[in-house]
């Protein structure tokens, strides 16, 4: 761990600070300039699922017919609730495919979805994968290798990521869902989200942003932070990623991106709430998860930015 990376959050139990989370945060002003930077905001990171809006925009560039809830789901990390799984299944069926075509691993329904069997449909990235498959069907591209970095779709996604972030991909890895994952800076991530909310209405970028903001329950799920925040703040675009990543853009062009260095997602929401509050945005809709002892609240995870 880089000792120069600032502490963004503290874990307080019974009035005692028992842990700290370091990380990096960048805030862009409405004109796109860097207004605030904490930690390393220019070095590459894996954005994890925060890059899904860009992947969805690339899918639209194949001229596949995605809109509304389907497009939001393509850009989302859903909780595997019934309505999520059912829509993924319909997306696949409309492309002449079924669950077996998905290359994401099987998983159980996630946060707030209740118990359920493990399946590829329930995996939080299945909407993205279904959209990728639909694009391949529309273009006549190979289906079995759609997650290969050399596949035409993934080449298109890489080009879209570089155009959106304004910087070259620094590294290529494999995401948890098996799809290629491209590394770039937090500043590039914030720049991309800003570009998507300010894009022309008929552009792929704006269509993705509008679908996510209109149908946030398909981006995340019932009671999840991204859903609650986009419901509460008109025009706000939000997408979380694993390993403590979060990106947000406001309709006036202000944007932010953060990463908790140790990857512990519990610090992400308190830091996000503090950053938004500093921008004058009401973040009270974000869920509060207290530190517990004996089943009762005994402390908090508090932002120190």
N, C-alpha and C positions, 0 to 999 in steps of 0.2 A: 504494500500500500504506500502510495506517495505521501510522505508526511506533510507536503505542502498543500494537499487537497483539503479544502476547508470543511469543518464540521457544519453540516446543514441541519441536523436534527439530534436531539438528545432523548434518551429513554429514561423517564423519571418514574421510579417506584417508591412509594411511601415517602416522598419528599427527597429521595436520594437519586442522583444521576448514576445509573448503573451501566449505561452504554451510550455510544455515540455513533452516528452514521455520517460519514464524509461523502462528498459528492461534488458535482459541478452543475452550474446553472447559467444559462444565458437568456437575456431579455432583449428583444428587439423593439425599438421605437416604431411609431407608425410609419416613418419614412424608410424603415429597414435597417437603420444604423444600430449598432450594438449600444444599448443603453446601460446594461449592467452585465458583468461577467464575473462569476465566481468559479475558481478552479480552472481546469483545462477545457476550454470550449472550442478549441480548434483542432485538437487531436482526434483521430478516428475512434468511434465506438460502434458497436453493433446496436442499432436502434430497435432490434427485435420487432414486435408487432406495431410499433409506432410508424413503421414504413409501409403499412398496409394501404393507406390512401394512395401512395405512389404506385403500388402494385395494381390497385384497382384502376387507376387512371391509365396504366399501360394496357390493361385488358380492354378498356373502352376503345383504345386506339386500333384494335383489331376489328372494330365495327360490330362486335357482338351486341345483341340487344339486352342490355342490363339497365335497370332504372329502379327508383323507389327503394322498397325494402330489400330487393335483391342486390342492388348496388351497395347499400349500407352494409349488408351482410358480407359482401365480398371484401369490404374494407374493414371488417370488424373482427373482434375476438370474442365470440359469443359464449354464453354460459351453458350451452347445450340444453336449454329449455325446450319444451315440446314444440313451440312455434319456430324455434331456430332449426331444429332437426327436420321438421316437416318442410320448411322452405328449402333447405339444402337438398332434400330428396326430390322436390319438385324441379329445382334447377337442373339436377342431374337427369331426371326423366325427360325434361323438355329438350335436352341435348342428346337423347337416345341412350343414356348411360344409367348406371346404378351405383350403389355404394362401393362396389368392388373396384370401380375405376379410380377411386381416390387413392392417392399415394401418401396421405397423412396417416399417422398411426391411430389406432383405436384409443379411446379414452372414455372416462365416465363423465356424466354431466357435472358441471362445475359449480361455482359460487351461486347459491340461492336456487339452483335448479331442482333440488330434491334428489332422492336416490333414483338410480336407473342403471341399466346394463351398459357395459362398455361397448362402444361402436365407433366407427370412423365418422359417422354423422355427428356424434356428440363432441368430437374433438374441436377445440375452440377455433381452429383454422379451417374447418371444413367448408365454410362459405367461400373463403378465398380460393381453396382448391377447386371447388365446383365451378367457380367463375373462370379459373384458368383452363379447366377442361372444356367449358363451353366455348371459350375463345379458340382453343385448338380445333374443336369440331368445326367452328365457323370458318377457319382458315385452312382446314385440311392438313393441319400439322400433326405429327405423331403424338399419340396419347400416352403410350407407355413410358416415354422419357420426358414428360413435360416438366419434371423437377430438375432435369440436368442443366447445369449452368450454360451449356452450349446449345440448348434448345432455342429455336427462334423466339419463343415467347419470353424466355428468360433474358435473351439478348435485348429484346424490346423493353423489358422491365429495367434492365441495367441502364439503358439509354435514357429512360424516363426518370429514373432516380438521379442520374447525373445532371439532367436538364433542370429538374426540380430543385435540387440542393445547390446547384451552381458550382459543384466541385467534383473531381473524379473519384470513383470508388477506390478506396484505399486497400481493401481486402475483401475476399469472397469466402464465406463460410456456409455452413448448413444450419438452418434454423431448427427449432424444436419440432416443427411440423414436417421437416424434410425438404422444404423449398430452399433455394439459394438465398443467402443473406448478405447484404452489401454493407460495408462499413464506411462511415463518413462522420463528419463532426456534428456536435450538438448545434453549432451555429448553422450548419447546412440544414439540419432537421427543422429548426425554427424558421429558416428562410423558406423551406418548402411549404410549411403550413401557412405561412403568411401569403405565399404566392397562390395557394389554393383558394383562400377566402377572397382574394382580390382578383382572381382570374375572370375572364370574360364569361358571361352566363352560359354560353353554348359550348365552352371548352370542356375537355375531359376532366381537367382538374376541378373546375367549378362544379360540374355535375356530381363528382364524388363528394365534394364538400357539402353541397346542398342536400344530397341523399343522406349523408351521415347526420346532418343537423336536423333533418325532418324526421328521421327514424332512428333515434339514438338507442332505442331498446334492441335494435338489431346489430348495433355496433358493439354493445357490451352485454346488457341484460338487465333484468329487473333488480333495482336497488344498487347497481354498480356505479362507481364513481363517474365514469365517462357519461353514462346515461343521465344521471342526476344533474351533472354540471351542464350538459347541453340542453336539457329540458329547462333549467332554471335561468340560464343566461342567453338571451336571444342573440343568435348569430355566432355564438362561440363554437369553435371546432376543437375537439379533444380526442386524443388517442393515446392510451397507455401501451407500454411494452414490458416484456419480462425483464428481469434484472434491474428493476427500479428506474425504468425510462418513462418519460411522459413528454408529450408535445401538445401545445395549445396555441390557437390563434384567435384573435378577436376581430370582429368585422371591420374595425378601423385600421387594420394592418399591424397592430402590436402582436407580438408572438413571444413564446418562451419554450425552451426545451431544457430538461434536466435529466440527470442520471445519478442514482445513488451508487456509490462506488462498490460497496460490498454486495450489491444486487438484492438486498433485502427490501421487498416491496412495501413493508409496513411504514417506511419513512417517506414514501413517495407522496401520499395524499397530504400529510401535514405540511410538507415543503411546498407542494403545489398550492395549497390553500393560502399559505403565507405570501407566496409570490404574487398570486392573483389579488390578494387584499392590498398589497403594496401598489398594485396598478389601479386600485380603486374599484375592483370587481368584487361583487358580493359572492363569496365562496361558501356561504353557510349551507348550501345544499350538499356539500361533500360529506360523506359519512365520517363519523368519529368513532374510532376503535380504541377504547381505553386499554391501558395496561391493567391486567387483572391479577388478583390474588385470592385464592379460595373461592373463585367464581364471581367475585365482586370487583368493581373498579377501584384500583388503588393508585393509579398514576396515569401518565399520558406519554405519548411521543410528541414532543414539541419542536417546532421549527426554530432555528436560531439564526436564520438569515436576516 
